[in-house]
Amino acid sequence: MTEYYFDIETTGLDPQKDKVITIQWQQLDRFTGAPIGQLNILKEWESSEKEILKAFLPRLTCPHWDFIIIGKSLLFDFSFLEQRLQHHNLGKFDLSCADERVVLDIKHALVLINKGAFVGYDKLLDKDGELSKVKVYDLYAQRKYPEIPEYIEKEAGIFLKAFQTLKREMPALAKHL
């Protein structure tokens, strides 16, 4: 089973009117969560939303044991992808697929670490820091395309640091089982 960091960027939060502008993934070491190889970024402005969805679609089939999706707020990503795939008549990403394959959403662990509170749960991901000031949809609207992959690389790095911390520290909880 191979783990991959996964995320998307969109022009907004409504899949009926907004679109996917990037799909990014990177292979991870299954023991440490360290990145392996390069961060792959499919960019809508280099082709089209339909083309990047079509290119990524084979990785969304169920069950898919060689592409384990690791991310945060994956239900949003999956729901958005499902709607946009249907919009382009590319088939359907059945949301039950998320239950039929191995996926790991770190949002739940982050909430537990934050004593069950949702407010501020993502501070481990620097959501109050430098990246919180960047709005990808503004960069896209202003056609500042080179700045979008720069943001994505920083965001991926912060996510991977948090994920590696979880992978390293959480096994110690097994003594309570």
Rosetta constraint file for C-alpha pairs under 8 A:
AtomPair CA 1 CA 65 HARMONIC 5.62 0.50
AtomPair CA 1 CA 66 HARMONIC 5.04 0.50
AtomPair CA 1 CA 67 HARMONIC 7.04 0.50
AtomPair CA 1 CA 68 HARMONIC 6.77 0.50
AtomPair CA 2 CA 27 HARMONIC 7.21 0.50
AtomPair CA 2 CA 28 HARMONIC 7.35 0.50
AtomPair CA 2 CA 29 HARMONIC 7.89 0.50
AtomPair CA 2 CA 30 HARMONIC 6.71 0.50
AtomPair CA 2 CA 65 HARMONIC 7.42 0.50
AtomPair CA 2 CA 66 HARMONIC 5.14 0.50
AtomPair CA 2 CA 67 HARMONIC 5.55 0.50
AtomPair CA 2 CA 68 HARMONIC 5.77 0.50
AtomPair CA 3 CA 27 HARMONIC 5.94 0.50
AtomPair CA 3 CA 28 HARMONIC 5.37 0.50
AtomPair CA 3 CA 29 HARMONIC 7.09 0.50
AtomPair CA 3 CA 30 HARMONIC 6.07 0.50
AtomPair CA 3 CA 66 HARMONIC 7.68 0.50
AtomPair CA 3 CA 67 HARMONIC 6.03 0.50
AtomPair CA 3 CA 68 HARMONIC 4.51 0.50
AtomPair CA 3 CA 69 HARMONIC 6.18 0.50
AtomPair CA 3 CA 70 HARMONIC 6.67 0.50
AtomPair CA 4 CA 25 HARMONIC 6.08 0.50
AtomPair CA 4 CA 26 HARMONIC 5.18 0.50
AtomPair CA 4 CA 27 HARMONIC 4.34 0.50
AtomPair CA 4 CA 28 HARMONIC 5.42 0.50
AtomPair CA 4 CA 67 HARMONIC 6.41 0.50
AtomPair CA 4 CA 68 HARMONIC 5.79 0.50
AtomPair CA 4 CA 69 HARMONIC 5.28 0.50
AtomPair CA 4 CA 70 HARMONIC 5.73 0.50
AtomPair CA 5 CA 24 HARMONIC 7.93 0.50
AtomPair CA 5 CA 25 HARMONIC 5.16 0.50
AtomPair CA 5 CA 26 HARMONIC 5.12 0.50
AtomPair CA 5 CA 27 HARMONIC 6.43 0.50
AtomPair CA 5 CA 28 HARMONIC 6.81 0.50
AtomPair CA 5 CA 69 HARMONIC 6.22 0.50
AtomPair CA 5 CA 70 HARMONIC 4.82 0.50
AtomPair CA 5 CA 71 HARMONIC 5.85 0.50
AtomPair CA 5 CA 156 HARMONIC 7.87 0.50
AtomPair CA 5 CA 160 HARMONIC 7.78 0.50
AtomPair CA 6 CA 23 HARMONIC 7.68 0.50
AtomPair CA 6 CA 24 HARMONIC 5.73 0.50
AtomPair CA 6 CA 25 HARMONIC 4.42 0.50
AtomPair CA 6 CA 26 HARMONIC 6.89 0.50
AtomPair CA 6 CA 69 HARMONIC 6.02 0.50
AtomPair CA 6 CA 70 HARMONIC 5.86 0.50
AtomPair CA 6 CA 71 HARMONIC 5.43 0.50
AtomPair CA 7 CA 23 HARMONIC 6.14 0.50
AtomPair CA 7 CA 24 HARMONIC 5.43 0.50
AtomPair CA 7 CA 25 HARMONIC 6.59 0.50
AtomPair CA 7 CA 71 HARMONIC 6.45 0.50
AtomPair CA 7 CA 72 HARMONIC 7.86 0.50
AtomPair CA 7 CA 74 HARMONIC 7.98 0.50
AtomPair CA 7 CA 77 HARMONIC 7.12 0.50
AtomPair CA 8 CA 20 HARMONIC 6.89 0.50
AtomPair CA 8 CA 21 HARMONIC 7.53 0.50
AtomPair CA 8 CA 22 HARMONIC 5.46 0.50
AtomPair CA 8 CA 23 HARMONIC 4.50 0.50
AtomPair CA 8 CA 24 HARMONIC 6.07 0.50
AtomPair CA 8 CA 77 HARMONIC 6.56 0.50
AtomPair CA 9 CA 20 HARMONIC 5.96 0.50
AtomPair CA 9 CA 21 HARMONIC 5.64 0.50
AtomPair CA 9 CA 22 HARMONIC 5.09 0.50
AtomPair CA 9 CA 23 HARMONIC 6.67 0.50
AtomPair CA 9 CA 136 HARMONIC 7.24 0.50
AtomPair CA 10 CA 18 HARMONIC 6.80 0.50
AtomPair CA 10 CA 19 HARMONIC 5.48 0.50
AtomPair CA 10 CA 20 HARMONIC 4.35 0.50
AtomPair CA 10 CA 21 HARMONIC 5.23 0.50
AtomPair CA 10 CA 22 HARMONIC 7.01 0.50
AtomPair CA 10 CA 136 HARMONIC 7.73 0.50
AtomPair CA 10 CA 137 HARMONIC 6.72 0.50
AtomPair CA 11 CA 18 HARMONIC 5.33 0.50
AtomPair CA 11 CA 19 HARMONIC 5.61 0.50
AtomPair CA 11 CA 20 HARMONIC 6.66 0.50
AtomPair CA 11 CA 21 HARMONIC 6.81 0.50
AtomPair CA 11 CA 136 HARMONIC 7.45 0.50
AtomPair CA 11 CA 137 HARMONIC 4.66 0.50
AtomPair CA 11 CA 140 HARMONIC 7.53 0.50
AtomPair CA 12 CA 18 HARMONIC 5.37 0.50
AtomPair CA 12 CA 19 HARMONIC 7.29 0.50
AtomPair CA 12 CA 137 HARMONIC 6.72 0.50
AtomPair CA 13 CA 18 HARMONIC 6.79 0.50
AtomPair CA 14 CA 18 HARMONIC 5.46 0.50
AtomPair CA 14 CA 80 HARMONIC 7.88 0.50
AtomPair CA 15 CA 19 HARMONIC 6.28 0.50
AtomPair CA 15 CA 80 HARMONIC 5.41 0.50
AtomPair CA 15 CA 83 HARMONIC 5.99 0.50
AtomPair CA 15 CA 84 HARMONIC 6.42 0.50
AtomPair CA 16 CA 83 HARMONIC 7.13 0.50
AtomPair CA 16 CA 84 HARMONIC 7.72 0.50
AtomPair CA 19 CA 49 HARMONIC 7.07 0.50
AtomPair CA 19 CA 84 HARMONIC 6.99 0.50
AtomPair CA 20 CA 44 HARMONIC 7.35 0.50
AtomPair CA 20 CA 49 HARMONIC 6.16 0.50
AtomPair CA 20 CA 80 HARMONIC 7.96 0.50
AtomPair CA 20 CA 81 HARMONIC 7.72 0.50
AtomPair CA 20 CA 84 HARMONIC 7.58 0.50
AtomPair CA 21 CA 43 HARMONIC 6.02 0.50
AtomPair CA 21 CA 44 HARMONIC 4.78 0.50
AtomPair CA 21 CA 45 HARMONIC 7.22 0.50
AtomPair CA 21 CA 49 HARMONIC 6.46 0.50
AtomPair CA 22 CA 41 HARMONIC 6.41 0.50
AtomPair CA 22 CA 42 HARMONIC 5.35 0.50
AtomPair CA 22 CA 43 HARMONIC 4.82 0.50
AtomPair CA 22 CA 44 HARMONIC 6.01 0.50
AtomPair CA 22 CA 52 HARMONIC 7.70 0.50
AtomPair CA 23 CA 41 HARMONIC 5.73 0.50
AtomPair CA 23 CA 42 HARMONIC 5.18 0.50
AtomPair CA 23 CA 43 HARMONIC 7.07 0.50
AtomPair CA 23 CA 52 HARMONIC 7.34 0.50
AtomPair CA 23 CA 56 HARMONIC 7.76 0.50
AtomPair CA 24 CA 39 HARMONIC 6.89 0.50
AtomPair CA 24 CA 40 HARMONIC 5.37 0.50
AtomPair CA 24 CA 41 HARMONIC 4.39 0.50
AtomPair CA 24 CA 42 HARMONIC 6.32 0.50
AtomPair CA 25 CA 39 HARMONIC 5.95 0.50
AtomPair CA 25 CA 40 HARMONIC 5.35 0.50
AtomPair CA 25 CA 41 HARMONIC 6.83 0.50
AtomPair CA 26 CA 35 HARMONIC 6.64 0.50
AtomPair CA 26 CA 36 HARMONIC 7.02 0.50
AtomPair CA 26 CA 37 HARMONIC 7.21 0.50
AtomPair CA 26 CA 38 HARMONIC 6.44 0.50
AtomPair CA 26 CA 39 HARMONIC 4.77 0.50
AtomPair CA 26 CA 40 HARMONIC 6.06 0.50
AtomPair CA 27 CA 35 HARMONIC 5.97 0.50
AtomPair CA 27 CA 36 HARMONIC 5.27 0.50
AtomPair CA 27 CA 37 HARMONIC 6.83 0.50
AtomPair CA 27 CA 39 HARMONIC 7.92 0.50
AtomPair CA 28 CA 32 HARMONIC 7.89 0.50
AtomPair CA 28 CA 33 HARMONIC 5.12 0.50
AtomPair CA 28 CA 34 HARMONIC 5.40 0.50
AtomPair CA 28 CA 35 HARMONIC 4.52 0.50
AtomPair CA 28 CA 36 HARMONIC 5.34 0.50
AtomPair CA 29 CA 33 HARMONIC 4.82 0.50
AtomPair CA 29 CA 34 HARMONIC 5.22 0.50
AtomPair CA 29 CA 35 HARMONIC 6.28 0.50
AtomPair CA 29 CA 36 HARMONIC 6.42 0.50
AtomPair CA 31 CA 167 HARMONIC 7.60 0.50
AtomPair CA 32 CA 164 HARMONIC 5.93 0.50
AtomPair CA 32 CA 167 HARMONIC 6.41 0.50
AtomPair CA 32 CA 168 HARMONIC 7.00 0.50
AtomPair CA 33 CA 160 HARMONIC 6.92 0.50
AtomPair CA 33 CA 163 HARMONIC 6.51 0.50
AtomPair CA 33 CA 164 HARMONIC 5.05 0.50
AtomPair CA 33 CA 167 HARMONIC 6.92 0.50
AtomPair CA 34 CA 160 HARMONIC 7.00 0.50
AtomPair CA 34 CA 164 HARMONIC 6.70 0.50
AtomPair CA 35 CA 160 HARMONIC 7.53 0.50
AtomPair CA 39 CA 153 HARMONIC 7.50 0.50
AtomPair CA 41 CA 149 HARMONIC 7.54 0.50
AtomPair CA 42 CA 52 HARMONIC 5.84 0.50
AtomPair CA 43 CA 47 HARMONIC 7.12 0.50
AtomPair CA 43 CA 48 HARMONIC 7.81 0.50
AtomPair CA 43 CA 52 HARMONIC 6.91 0.50
AtomPair CA 44 CA 48 HARMONIC 4.59 0.50
AtomPair CA 44 CA 49 HARMONIC 4.97 0.50
AtomPair CA 44 CA 51 HARMONIC 7.67 0.50
AtomPair CA 44 CA 52 HARMONIC 6.32 0.50
AtomPair CA 45 CA 145 HARMONIC 7.81 0.50
AtomPair CA 47 CA 51 HARMONIC 6.31 0.50
AtomPair CA 47 CA 52 HARMONIC 7.38 0.50
AtomPair CA 48 CA 52 HARMONIC 6.45 0.50
AtomPair CA 49 CA 53 HARMONIC 6.16 0.50
AtomPair CA 50 CA 54 HARMONIC 6.05 0.50
AtomPair CA 50 CA 85 HARMONIC 7.77 0.50
AtomPair CA 50 CA 88 HARMONIC 6.22 0.50
AtomPair CA 51 CA 55 HARMONIC 6.07 0.50
AtomPair CA 52 CA 56 HARMONIC 6.22 0.50
AtomPair CA 53 CA 57 HARMONIC 5.85 0.50
AtomPair CA 53 CA 81 HARMONIC 7.91 0.50
AtomPair CA 53 CA 85 HARMONIC 6.86 0.50
AtomPair CA 54 CA 58 HARMONIC 7.83 0.50
AtomPair CA 54 CA 90 HARMONIC 7.02 0.50
AtomPair CA 56 CA 60 HARMONIC 7.28 0.50
AtomPair CA 57 CA 61 HARMONIC 7.17 0.50
AtomPair CA 59 CA 64 HARMONIC 7.27 0.50
AtomPair CA 59 CA 67 HARMONIC 6.64 0.50
AtomPair CA 60 CA 64 HARMONIC 7.31 0.50
AtomPair CA 60 CA 93 HARMONIC 7.03 0.50
AtomPair CA 61 CA 93 HARMONIC 7.57 0.50
AtomPair CA 61 CA 97 HARMONIC 7.58 0.50
AtomPair CA 62 CA 97 HARMONIC 5.64 0.50
AtomPair CA 62 CA 100 HARMONIC 6.65 0.50
AtomPair CA 62 CA 101 HARMONIC 6.39 0.50
AtomPair CA 63 CA 97 HARMONIC 7.13 0.50
AtomPair CA 63 CA 100 HARMONIC 6.00 0.50
AtomPair CA 63 CA 101 HARMONIC 5.13 0.50
AtomPair CA 64 CA 68 HARMONIC 7.35 0.50
AtomPair CA 64 CA 101 HARMONIC 6.02 0.50
AtomPair CA 64 CA 102 HARMONIC 7.84 0.50
AtomPair CA 65 CA 101 HARMONIC 6.78 0.50
AtomPair CA 65 CA 102 HARMONIC 6.99 0.50
AtomPair CA 68 CA 101 HARMONIC 7.63 0.50
AtomPair CA 68 CA 102 HARMONIC 5.62 0.50
AtomPair CA 68 CA 103 HARMONIC 5.61 0.50
AtomPair CA 68 CA 104 HARMONIC 7.74 0.50
AtomPair CA 69 CA 102 HARMONIC 7.10 0.50
AtomPair CA 69 CA 103 HARMONIC 4.80 0.50
AtomPair CA 69 CA 104 HARMONIC 6.28 0.50
AtomPair CA 70 CA 103 HARMONIC 5.93 0.50
AtomPair CA 70 CA 104 HARMONIC 4.78 0.50
AtomPair CA 70 CA 105 HARMONIC 5.97 0.50
AtomPair CA 70 CA 106 HARMONIC 7.56 0.50
AtomPair CA 71 CA 104 HARMONIC 6.48 0.50
AtomPair CA 71 CA 105 HARMONIC 5.11 0.50
AtomPair CA 71 CA 106 HARMONIC 6.28 0.50
AtomPair CA 72 CA 105 HARMONIC 4.99 0.50
AtomPair CA 72 CA 106 HARMONIC 5.36 0.50
AtomPair CA 72 CA 107 HARMONIC 5.23 0.50
AtomPair CA 73 CA 77 HARMONIC 6.91 0.50
AtomPair CA 73 CA 105 HARMONIC 6.36 0.50
AtomPair CA 73 CA 106 HARMONIC 7.82 0.50
AtomPair CA 73 CA 107 HARMONIC 6.11 0.50
AtomPair CA 74 CA 78 HARMONIC 5.96 0.50
AtomPair CA 74 CA 105 HARMONIC 6.10 0.50
AtomPair CA 75 CA 79 HARMONIC 5.90 0.50
AtomPair CA 76 CA 80 HARMONIC 6.01 0.50
AtomPair CA 77 CA 81 HARMONIC 6.09 0.50
AtomPair CA 78 CA 82 HARMONIC 6.04 0.50
AtomPair CA 78 CA 93 HARMONIC 7.71 0.50
AtomPair CA 78 CA 95 HARMONIC 6.78 0.50
AtomPair CA 79 CA 83 HARMONIC 6.32 0.50
AtomPair CA 79 CA 95 HARMONIC 7.05 0.50
AtomPair CA 80 CA 84 HARMONIC 6.20 0.50
AtomPair CA 81 CA 85 HARMONIC 5.92 0.50
AtomPair CA 81 CA 93 HARMONIC 7.23 0.50
AtomPair CA 82 CA 86 HARMONIC 6.33 0.50
AtomPair CA 82 CA 92 HARMONIC 5.99 0.50
AtomPair CA 82 CA 93 HARMONIC 4.89 0.50
AtomPair CA 82 CA 94 HARMONIC 7.05 0.50
AtomPair CA 82 CA 95 HARMONIC 7.52 0.50
AtomPair CA 83 CA 87 HARMONIC 6.18 0.50
AtomPair CA 84 CA 88 HARMONIC 6.37 0.50
AtomPair CA 85 CA 89 HARMONIC 6.15 0.50
AtomPair CA 85 CA 90 HARMONIC 5.10 0.50
AtomPair CA 85 CA 91 HARMONIC 6.07 0.50
AtomPair CA 85 CA 92 HARMONIC 6.18 0.50
AtomPair CA 85 CA 93 HARMONIC 7.26 0.50
AtomPair CA 86 CA 90 HARMONIC 6.00 0.50
AtomPair CA 86 CA 91 HARMONIC 5.88 0.50
AtomPair CA 86 CA 92 HARMONIC 5.92 0.50
AtomPair CA 93 CA 97 HARMONIC 7.37 0.50
AtomPair CA 95 CA 99 HARMONIC 7.71 0.50
AtomPair CA 96 CA 100 HARMONIC 6.47 0.50
AtomPair CA 97 CA 101 HARMONIC 6.15 0.50
AtomPair CA 98 CA 102 HARMONIC 7.27 0.50
AtomPair CA 98 CA 103 HARMONIC 6.55 0.50
AtomPair CA 99 CA 103 HARMONIC 7.88 0.50
AtomPair CA 106 CA 110 HARMONIC 6.23 0.50
AtomPair CA 106 CA 163 HARMONIC 7.47 0.50
AtomPair CA 107 CA 111 HARMONIC 6.26 0.50
AtomPair CA 107 CA 121 HARMONIC 7.93 0.50
AtomPair CA 107 CA 122 HARMONIC 7.70 0.50
AtomPair CA 108 CA 112 HARMONIC 6.37 0.50
AtomPair CA 109 CA 113 HARMONIC 6.14 0.50
AtomPair CA 110 CA 114 HARMONIC 6.18 0.50
AtomPair CA 110 CA 121 HARMONIC 5.60 0.50
AtomPair CA 110 CA 122 HARMONIC 6.55 0.50
AtomPair CA 110 CA 124 HARMONIC 7.83 0.50
AtomPair CA 111 CA 115 HARMONIC 6.66 0.50
AtomPair CA 111 CA 116 HARMONIC 5.08 0.50
AtomPair CA 111 CA 117 HARMONIC 5.80 0.50
AtomPair CA 111 CA 118 HARMONIC 5.75 0.50
AtomPair CA 111 CA 121 HARMONIC 5.11 0.50
AtomPair CA 111 CA 122 HARMONIC 7.81 0.50
AtomPair CA 112 CA 116 HARMONIC 4.65 0.50
AtomPair CA 112 CA 117 HARMONIC 7.39 0.50
AtomPair CA 113 CA 121 HARMONIC 7.67 0.50
AtomPair CA 114 CA 118 HARMONIC 7.48 0.50
AtomPair CA 114 CA 120 HARMONIC 7.49 0.50
AtomPair CA 114 CA 121 HARMONIC 5.45 0.50
AtomPair CA 117 CA 121 HARMONIC 6.51 0.50
AtomPair CA 122 CA 126 HARMONIC 7.05 0.50
AtomPair CA 122 CA 127 HARMONIC 6.14 0.50
AtomPair CA 123 CA 127 HARMONIC 5.49 0.50
AtomPair CA 123 CA 128 HARMONIC 6.61 0.50
AtomPair CA 124 CA 162 HARMONIC 6.38 0.50
AtomPair CA 125 CA 158 HARMONIC 5.85 0.50
AtomPair CA 125 CA 159 HARMONIC 5.99 0.50
AtomPair CA 125 CA 162 HARMONIC 6.60 0.50
AtomPair CA 126 CA 130 HARMONIC 7.43 0.50
AtomPair CA 126 CA 131 HARMONIC 7.01 0.50
AtomPair CA 126 CA 132 HARMONIC 7.53 0.50
AtomPair CA 126 CA 158 HARMONIC 7.20 0.50
AtomPair CA 127 CA 131 HARMONIC 6.58 0.50
AtomPair CA 127 CA 132 HARMONIC 5.24 0.50
AtomPair CA 128 CA 132 HARMONIC 5.54 0.50
AtomPair CA 129 CA 133 HARMONIC 7.50 0.50
AtomPair CA 130 CA 134 HARMONIC 7.54 0.50
AtomPair CA 131 CA 151 HARMONIC 7.41 0.50
AtomPair CA 131 CA 154 HARMONIC 7.94 0.50
AtomPair CA 131 CA 155 HARMONIC 7.25 0.50
AtomPair CA 134 CA 151 HARMONIC 7.73 0.50
AtomPair CA 135 CA 139 HARMONIC 6.57 0.50
AtomPair CA 136 CA 140 HARMONIC 6.14 0.50
AtomPair CA 136 CA 148 HARMONIC 6.36 0.50
AtomPair CA 136 CA 151 HARMONIC 7.90 0.50
AtomPair CA 137 CA 141 HARMONIC 6.05 0.50
AtomPair CA 138 CA 142 HARMONIC 6.06 0.50
AtomPair CA 139 CA 143 HARMONIC 6.08 0.50
AtomPair CA 139 CA 144 HARMONIC 5.01 0.50
AtomPair CA 139 CA 145 HARMONIC 6.73 0.50
AtomPair CA 139 CA 147 HARMONIC 7.08 0.50
AtomPair CA 139 CA 148 HARMONIC 6.72 0.50
AtomPair CA 140 CA 144 HARMONIC 5.95 0.50
AtomPair CA 140 CA 145 HARMONIC 6.15 0.50
AtomPair CA 140 CA 148 HARMONIC 7.49 0.50
AtomPair CA 144 CA 148 HARMONIC 7.14 0.50
AtomPair CA 145 CA 149 HARMONIC 7.57 0.50
AtomPair CA 146 CA 150 HARMONIC 6.93 0.50
AtomPair CA 147 CA 151 HARMONIC 6.29 0.50
AtomPair CA 148 CA 152 HARMONIC 6.20 0.50
AtomPair CA 149 CA 153 HARMONIC 6.02 0.50
AtomPair CA 150 CA 154 HARMONIC 6.41 0.50
AtomPair CA 151 CA 155 HARMONIC 6.08 0.50
AtomPair CA 152 CA 156 HARMONIC 5.97 0.50
AtomPair CA 153 CA 157 HARMONIC 6.13 0.50
AtomPair CA 154 CA 158 HARMONIC 6.32 0.50
AtomPair CA 155 CA 159 HARMONIC 6.15 0.50
AtomPair CA 156 CA 160 HARMONIC 6.00 0.50
AtomPair CA 157 CA 161 HARMONIC 6.18 0.50
AtomPair CA 158 CA 162 HARMONIC 6.37 0.50
AtomPair CA 159 CA 163 HARMONIC 6.08 0.50
AtomPair CA 160 CA 164 HARMONIC 5.92 0.50
AtomPair CA 161 CA 165 HARMONIC 6.28 0.50
AtomPair CA 162 CA 166 HARMONIC 6.31 0.50
AtomPair CA 163 CA 167 HARMONIC 6.15 0.50
AtomPair CA 164 CA 168 HARMONIC 6.07 0.50
AtomPair CA 165 CA 169 HARMONIC 5.94 0.50
AtomPair CA 166 CA 170 HARMONIC 5.48 0.50
AtomPair CA 167 CA 171 HARMONIC 7.03 0.50
AtomPair CA 169 CA 173 HARMONIC 7.97 0.50
AtomPair CA 170 CA 174 HARMONIC 7.75 0.50
AtomPair CA 173 CA 177 HARMONIC 7.58 0.50
